């Protein structure tokens, strides 16, 4: 029997952090637990309604000043991910969580 293909909701992407109205969205989300709670509720409802297997957070890139990042993103991102993982676990379903990370060695 073939394993079932997993389908994840993708949030973000390169263009989301281009200069414009969405550039600070992830940074603002990461620094506010109130905003995170609202986002988590909406995301989980969306994933349950549409039978997604998880979520991919594509924030390109926390802290990167050329992408609208701020220094506080470093710690706030960890908090965001920790809280999101806990909320996904609390659903009782094995939701996946993937993300995009930059390798500093690649930036040299």
RODO-2510 file (C-alpha; in nm, 4 decimals, decimal comma):
residues 108
     n   res          X          Y          Z
     1     x     0,0000     0,0000     0,0000
     2     x     0,1324     0,3462    -0,0902
     3     x     0,1519     0,6059     0,1845
     4     x    -0,0958     0,8896     0,1530
     5     x     0,0423     1,2169     0,0226
     6     x     0,0605     1,4854     0,2914
     7     x    -0,0813     1,8266     0,2141
     8     x     0,0280     2,1313     0,4145
     9     x    -0,1044     2,4852     0,4104
    10     x     0,1783     2,7220     0,3097
    11     x     0,1910     3,0610     0,4803
    12     x     0,4253     3,3343     0,3594
    13     x     0,6941     3,3138     0,0943
    14     x     0,9557     3,5463    -0,0483
    15     x     0,7170     3,8100    -0,1836
    16     x     0,5405     3,8428     0,1526
    17     x     0,8538     4,0148     0,2874
    18     x     0,8993     4,2463    -0,0094
    19     x     0,8536     4,6148     0,0744
    20     x     0,4824     4,6778     0,1050
    21     x     0,1834     4,6141     0,3286
    22     x     0,2737     4,2541     0,4246
    23     x     0,6470     4,3008     0,4896
    24     x     0,6152     4,3244     0,8710
    25     x     0,3341     4,0672     0,9080
    26     x     0,5488     3,7838     1,0459
    27     x     0,7510     4,0171     1,2662
    28     x     0,4341     4,1702     1,4120
    29     x     0,2819     3,8243     1,4623
    30     x     0,5936     3,6903     1,6346
    31     x     0,6028     3,9720     1,8911
    32     x     0,2365     3,9463     1,9991
    33     x     0,0939     3,6440     2,1797
    34     x    -0,2542     3,7928     2,1318
    35     x    -0,2025     3,8031     1,7545
    36     x    -0,0553     3,4521     1,7659
    37     x    -0,3594     3,3145     1,9466
    38     x    -0,5932     3,4633     1,6840
    39     x    -0,3709     3,3298     1,4033
    40     x    -0,3526     2,9815     1,5588
    41     x    -0,7300     2,9651     1,5999
    42     x    -0,7853     3,0697     1,2384
    43     x    -0,5129     2,8416     1,1028
    44     x    -0,6317     2,5332     1,2902
    45     x    -0,9915     2,5955     1,1878
    46     x    -0,8802     2,6302     0,8241
    47     x    -0,6713     2,3135     0,8384
    48     x    -0,9538     2,1138     0,9977
    49     x    -1,2131     2,2436     0,7510
    50     x    -0,9970     2,1614     0,4482
    51     x    -0,8323     1,8469     0,5882
    52     x    -0,4717     1,9707     0,5731
    53     x    -0,1999     1,7598     0,7339
    54     x     0,0019     2,0526     0,8648
    55     x     0,1438     2,3938     0,7923
    56     x     0,4592     2,5353     0,6345
    57     x     0,5692     2,8739     0,7710
    58     x     0,7801     3,0402     0,5037
    59     x     0,9140     3,3555     0,6721
    60     x     1,1984     3,4824     0,4572
    61     x     1,3757     3,5772     0,6815
    62     x     1,3505     3,6655     1,0520
    63     x     1,6013     3,9325     1,1600
    64     x     1,7106     4,0068     0,7995
    65     x     1,7009     4,3861     0,7798
    66     x     1,6885     4,3733     0,3987
    67     x     1,3627     4,1746     0,4337
    68     x     1,2029     4,4001     0,6987
    69     x     1,3285     4,2010     0,9972
    70     x     1,4237     4,3341     1,3383
    71     x     1,6660     4,1981     1,6017
    72     x     1,3784     4,0875     1,8279
    73     x     1,2639     3,8442     1,5559
    74     x     1,5373     3,6013     1,6634
    75     x     1,3821     3,5215     2,0015
    76     x     1,0240     3,5955     1,8967
    77     x     1,0405     3,3398     1,6155
    78     x     1,1396     3,0648     1,8582
    79     x     0,8482     3,1610     2,0840
    80     x     0,6074     3,1668     1,7880
    81     x     0,7161     2,8197     1,6761
    82     x     0,7070     2,6755     2,0285
    83     x     0,3552     2,8108     2,0869
    84     x     0,2331     2,6952     1,7444
    85     x     0,3702     2,3442     1,7991
    86     x     0,1924     2,3280     2,1370
    87     x    -0,1375     2,4433     1,9833
    88     x    -0,1100     2,1928     1,6987
    89     x    -0,0356     1,9151     1,9493
    90     x    -0,3364     2,0171     2,1600
    91     x    -0,5710     1,9355     1,8701
    92     x    -0,5037     1,5651     1,9176
    93     x    -0,4094     1,5309     1,5531
    94     x    -0,0530     1,4717     1,4305
    95     x    -0,0181     1,7958     1,2336
    96     x     0,3166     1,8539     1,0658
    97     x     0,5063     2,1810     1,0929
    98     x     0,7759     2,2779     0,8444
    99     x     0,9653     2,6031     0,8000
   100     x     1,2271     2,7753     0,5919
   101     x     1,5653     2,8452     0,7485
   102     x     1,8682     3,0251     0,6103
   103     x     2,2130     2,8756     0,6508
   104     x     2,4631     3,1479     0,7385
   105     x     2,7398     2,9618     0,5563
   106     x     2,5363     2,9975     0,2356
   107     x     2,5247     3,3749     0,2751
   108     x     2,9052     3,4183     0,2656
***
